[in-house]
């Protein structure tokens, strides 16, 4: 068998470290996924293999290198996303598709869908982010809102979500309003703490600059100079969705996130998210960002789980369900 062709790609030191990864983990992922041999002789990488393997590996290497040279962190999840994009022929996000945030430095888009989502958040007053869990819909919306708050472009960051959990009602839970609400809002607090840091989050919460509350507490309010995030929106009713959408006041913007396939309402047909997307898509000032299973950036098993459930749902036969 003839020796397979090799191609050398010169890289900066930062890009080379990102491509290699901790203990060579990133290059190992590339080799396993694309069938190429990747070596780091110094000053760059050498890619060996057949034409298809080299083209795919080169594409991933350049995506990682561009992110590193733009100052973005590159984690294993970023490498997996770039590999998926190379296999499918889809576009990876451009370097610099990121939000400047003090504690985190920058938070960058990991997929092309995330990059488009960030663009829509920056250019529209109301953005719907719809798709499966693990695609970064809520985290990026929180990061965008936090960046607006830090830059003084809004006075408040407000996150609201329906309290639909195991049939419990807030009024029957112990404690004051915050103690009642916090268990439902734990994912939001975790994202805010990760982005801002616990101390800055506490200060801004105490000053009323950051508010997390259930949908019910939005009724009757007009939200001015605020960035509002409606999370888990698939569990809002149509009436709740209309109510919260019409809370927008002067200088306010809103992101609405959710997974239309994960409705926990007794009457799933009453879900406000799918209805709102259907009737508002195309309205001036409104944009819809749709995510797929391939955009999942959590553990790689999550993408496979989502795809399996999507396949089962598409069959529509109900066979084997207990």
C-alpha positions as CSV (number, residue, x, y, z in Angstrom):
1,X,0.0,0.0,0.0
2,X,1.4,3.4,-1.0
3,X,2.2,5.9,1.7
4,X,-0.8,8.3,2.3
5,X,-0.2,12.0,1.5
6,X,0.5,14.4,4.3
7,X,-0.1,18.2,4.6
8,X,1.5,20.6,7.1
9,X,-0.5,23.5,8.5
10,X,1.5,26.2,10.3
11,X,-0.1,27.4,13.5
12,X,0.5,29.9,16.3
13,X,1.5,28.6,19.7
14,X,-2.0,29.3,21.1
15,X,-3.7,27.6,18.1
16,X,-1.3,24.6,18.4
17,X,-2.1,24.2,22.1
18,X,-5.8,24.3,21.4
19,X,-5.6,21.8,18.5
20,X,-3.6,19.4,20.6
21,X,-5.7,19.8,23.8
22,X,-4.8,18.6,27.3
23,X,-2.5,15.6,27.0
24,X,-3.3,15.4,23.3
25,X,-7.0,14.7,23.9
26,X,-8.2,17.0,21.0
27,X,-6.0,15.5,18.4
28,X,-7.0,12.0,19.6
29,X,-10.6,12.9,19.1
30,X,-9.9,14.1,15.6
31,X,-8.0,11.0,14.6
32,X,-10.7,8.7,16.0
33,X,-13.5,10.6,14.3
34,X,-12.0,11.4,10.9
35,X,-9.5,8.7,10.3
36,X,-6.5,11.0,9.9
37,X,-3.1,10.9,11.5
38,X,-2.3,14.2,13.2
39,X,1.2,15.0,14.4
40,X,2.7,18.1,16.0
41,X,6.4,18.3,14.8
42,X,6.5,22.0,15.9
43,X,5.2,25.2,14.5
44,X,2.0,23.5,13.3
45,X,0.4,20.2,12.6
46,X,1.0,17.5,10.0
47,X,-2.2,15.8,8.7
48,X,-1.8,12.4,7.0
49,X,-4.5,10.2,5.4
50,X,-6.7,9.8,2.4
51,X,-8.2,12.9,0.8
52,X,-11.5,12.8,2.6
53,X,-9.8,12.3,6.0
54,X,-7.3,15.2,5.4
55,X,-9.9,17.6,4.1
56,X,-12.1,17.0,7.2
57,X,-9.3,17.1,9.7
58,X,-7.9,20.3,8.1
59,X,-11.3,22.0,8.3
60,X,-11.6,21.1,12.0
61,X,-8.0,22.2,12.8
62,X,-8.5,25.6,11.1
63,X,-11.8,26.2,13.0
64,X,-10.1,25.4,16.3
65,X,-7.1,27.5,15.4
66,X,-9.2,30.5,14.4
67,X,-11.1,30.3,17.7
68,X,-7.9,30.2,19.7
69,X,-6.3,33.0,17.7
70,X,-9.4,35.1,18.3
71,X,-8.9,34.7,22.1
72,X,-11.8,32.2,22.6
73,X,-11.4,29.2,24.9
74,X,-11.5,25.8,23.1
75,X,-12.9,22.9,25.1
76,X,-13.6,19.3,24.1
77,X,-17.2,20.2,23.3
78,X,-16.0,22.7,20.8
79,X,-13.8,20.1,19.1
80,X,-16.8,17.7,18.9
81,X,-19.0,20.4,17.4
82,X,-16.4,21.2,14.8
83,X,-16.0,17.5,13.9
84,X,-19.8,17.2,13.5
85,X,-19.8,20.3,11.3
86,X,-17.0,18.8,9.2
87,X,-18.8,15.5,8.7
88,X,-22.1,17.2,7.8
89,X,-20.6,19.9,5.6
90,X,-22.3,22.6,7.7
91,X,-20.6,25.9,8.6
92,X,-18.9,26.4,11.9
93,X,-19.3,29.7,13.7
94,X,-16.8,32.4,12.7
95,X,-14.0,33.2,15.1
96,X,-15.0,36.0,17.4
97,X,-18.7,35.1,17.5
98,X,-18.6,35.8,21.2
99,X,-19.8,38.0,24.0
100,X,-17.3,40.1,26.1
101,X,-17.9,39.4,29.8
102,X,-15.6,40.4,32.6
103,X,-15.3,37.3,34.7
104,X,-15.5,34.8,31.8
105,X,-13.5,36.9,29.4
106,X,-15.5,35.9,26.4
107,X,-18.4,33.4,25.8
108,X,-18.3,32.2,22.2
109,X,-20.7,30.4,20.0
110,X,-19.9,26.8,19.6
111,X,-22.1,26.0,16.6
112,X,-23.3,27.9,13.5
113,X,-26.8,27.9,15.0
114,X,-25.5,29.5,18.2
115,X,-23.6,32.2,16.2
116,X,-26.8,33.0,14.3
117,X,-28.7,33.1,17.6
118,X,-26.3,35.6,19.1
119,X,-26.6,37.7,15.9
120,X,-30.4,37.7,16.2
121,X,-30.3,38.6,19.9
122,X,-28.2,41.6,19.0
123,X,-30.4,42.8,16.2
124,X,-34.0,42.0,17.2
125,X,-36.3,43.1,20.0
126,X,-37.9,39.7,20.4
127,X,-36.1,36.4,19.7
128,X,-37.5,32.9,20.1
129,X,-34.9,30.1,20.7
130,X,-36.5,26.7,20.1
131,X,-34.8,23.4,20.2
132,X,-33.7,20.4,22.3
133,X,-31.9,20.6,25.7
134,X,-28.2,21.2,25.7
135,X,-28.1,23.5,22.7
136,X,-27.2,26.6,24.8
137,X,-30.4,28.5,24.3
138,X,-30.8,29.7,27.8
139,X,-27.2,30.1,28.7
140,X,-26.5,32.3,25.7
141,X,-29.6,34.4,26.3
142,X,-28.5,34.9,29.9
143,X,-25.0,35.7,28.7
144,X,-26.3,38.2,26.2
145,X,-28.5,39.8,28.9
146,X,-25.7,40.0,31.4
147,X,-23.5,41.7,28.7
148,X,-26.2,44.3,28.1
149,X,-26.4,44.9,31.8
150,X,-22.7,45.2,32.3
151,X,-22.4,47.7,29.4
152,X,-25.3,49.8,30.8
153,X,-27.5,49.2,27.8
154,X,-30.3,48.0,30.0
155,X,-31.1,48.7,33.7
156,X,-32.4,45.2,34.6
157,X,-32.0,41.6,33.7
158,X,-35.3,39.7,34.3
159,X,-35.6,36.0,33.9
160,X,-39.0,34.3,34.2
161,X,-40.2,30.8,33.7
162,X,-43.4,28.8,34.5
163,X,-43.4,26.9,37.7
164,X,-44.6,23.6,36.3
165,X,-43.0,20.9,38.4
166,X,-44.6,17.7,39.8
167,X,-48.0,19.4,40.2
168,X,-46.8,21.6,43.1
169,X,-48.0,25.1,43.5
170,X,-45.9,28.0,44.8
171,X,-48.4,28.9,47.4
172,X,-48.0,25.6,49.1
173,X,-44.2,25.7,49.3
174,X,-42.6,26.9,52.5
175,X,-40.7,30.2,52.8
176,X,-40.8,33.7,51.3
177,X,-41.2,34.4,47.6
178,X,-37.5,33.9,46.8
179,X,-37.4,30.6,48.7
180,X,-40.5,29.4,46.9
181,X,-39.1,30.3,43.5
182,X,-35.4,29.4,43.7
183,X,-35.8,25.6,43.3
184,X,-37.6,26.2,40.0
185,X,-34.9,28.8,38.9
186,X,-31.8,26.8,39.8
187,X,-30.5,26.4,36.2
188,X,-30.8,30.2,35.7
189,X,-29.0,31.0,38.9
190,X,-26.2,28.5,38.0
191,X,-25.8,30.2,34.6
192,X,-25.7,33.7,36.1
193,X,-23.2,32.6,38.8
194,X,-21.0,31.0,36.2
195,X,-21.1,34.2,34.0
196,X,-20.9,36.9,36.6
197,X,-19.5,35.3,39.7
198,X,-21.3,34.7,42.9
199,X,-20.4,38.0,44.5
200,X,-21.4,40.3,41.6
201,X,-24.6,38.3,41.2
202,X,-25.5,38.8,44.8
203,X,-24.8,42.6,44.7
204,X,-26.8,43.1,41.5
205,X,-29.6,40.9,42.8
206,X,-29.7,42.9,46.1
207,X,-29.9,46.2,44.1
208,X,-32.8,44.8,42.0
209,X,-30.8,44.8,38.8
210,X,-31.2,41.0,38.4
211,X,-34.6,39.5,39.1
212,X,-35.7,35.9,38.6
213,X,-39.4,35.2,39.1
214,X,-42.2,32.9,37.9
215,X,-44.5,33.9,35.0
216,X,-47.3,34.6,37.5
217,X,-45.4,37.6,38.9
218,X,-45.2,39.3,35.5
219,X,-48.9,40.0,35.3
220,X,-49.8,43.7,35.4
221,X,-46.2,44.9,35.0
222,X,-44.6,47.0,32.3
223,X,-41.0,46.2,31.9
224,X,-38.9,49.2,30.8
225,X,-35.2,49.3,30.0
226,X,-34.9,45.6,30.7
227,X,-33.7,42.4,29.0
228,X,-36.3,39.8,29.7
229,X,-35.7,36.0,29.3
230,X,-38.7,33.7,29.3
231,X,-37.2,30.3,29.9
232,X,-38.9,26.8,29.6
233,X,-41.5,28.7,27.5
234,X,-43.0,25.4,26.2
235,X,-44.7,25.1,29.6
236,X,-46.5,28.5,29.3
237,X,-50.1,28.4,28.2
238,X,-51.1,30.5,25.2
239,X,-52.7,33.1,27.6
240,X,-49.5,33.2,29.7
241,X,-47.4,33.7,26.6
242,X,-49.5,36.6,25.4
243,X,-49.4,38.1,28.8
244,X,-45.6,38.0,29.2
245,X,-44.9,39.1,25.6
246,X,-47.1,42.2,26.1
247,X,-45.1,43.2,29.2
248,X,-42.4,44.8,27.0
249,X,-42.0,48.5,27.7
250,X,-39.7,51.3,26.5
251,X,-36.2,50.2,25.7
252,X,-36.9,46.5,26.6
253,X,-35.9,43.4,24.7
254,X,-36.8,39.8,25.2
255,X,-35.6,36.3,24.5
256,X,-38.0,33.3,24.7
257,X,-36.4,29.9,25.0
258,X,-37.8,26.4,25.2
259,X,-38.1,22.9,23.7
260,X,-41.4,22.3,22.0
261,X,-41.0,18.5,22.4
262,X,-40.8,18.8,26.2
263,X,-44.2,20.1,27.2
264,X,-45.2,19.3,30.8
265,X,-48.7,20.9,30.6
266,X,-51.7,18.7,31.1
267,X,-53.0,19.9,27.7
268,X,-49.9,19.9,25.6
269,X,-51.8,21.5,22.7
270,X,-52.1,24.7,24.9
271,X,-48.4,25.3,24.9
272,X,-47.7,29.0,24.2
273,X,-44.3,28.5,22.6
274,X,-45.2,26.7,19.4
275,X,-48.3,28.9,19.0
276,X,-46.3,32.1,19.4
277,X,-43.6,31.0,17.0
278,X,-46.2,30.1,14.5
279,X,-48.1,33.4,14.5
280,X,-45.2,35.8,15.2
281,X,-42.5,34.4,12.9
282,X,-42.0,37.1,10.2
283,X,-43.4,40.0,12.3
284,X,-41.1,43.0,12.2
285,X,-38.7,43.0,15.2
286,X,-39.3,39.3,15.8
287,X,-36.8,36.5,15.0
288,X,-36.8,32.7,15.5
289,X,-33.7,30.7,16.0
290,X,-34.2,26.9,15.6
291,X,-31.7,24.4,17.1
292,X,-31.3,20.7,16.2
293,X,-29.9,17.7,17.9
294,X,-26.6,18.3,16.1
295,X,-26.3,21.6,18.0
296,X,-26.2,19.9,21.4
297,X,-23.0,20.9,23.2
298,X,-23.3,18.9,26.4
299,X,-22.0,15.3,26.8
300,X,-21.9,13.6,23.3
301,X,-24.4,11.0,24.7
302,X,-27.0,13.8,25.0
303,X,-27.0,14.3,21.3
304,X,-27.6,10.6,20.7
305,X,-30.4,10.5,23.3
306,X,-32.1,13.5,21.7
307,X,-31.9,11.9,18.2
308,X,-33.3,8.6,19.6
309,X,-36.3,10.4,21.1
310,X,-36.8,12.4,17.9
311,X,-36.8,9.2,15.9
312,X,-39.3,7.6,18.2
313,X,-41.6,10.7,18.1
314,X,-41.4,10.8,14.3
315,X,-42.7,7.2,14.0
316,X,-45.9,8.3,15.8
317,X,-47.0,4.7,16.3
318,X,-46.7,4.6,20.1
319,X,-45.4,1.1,20.0
320,X,-43.5,-0.2,23.0
321,X,-44.6,2.6,25.3
322,X,-45.6,1.6,28.8
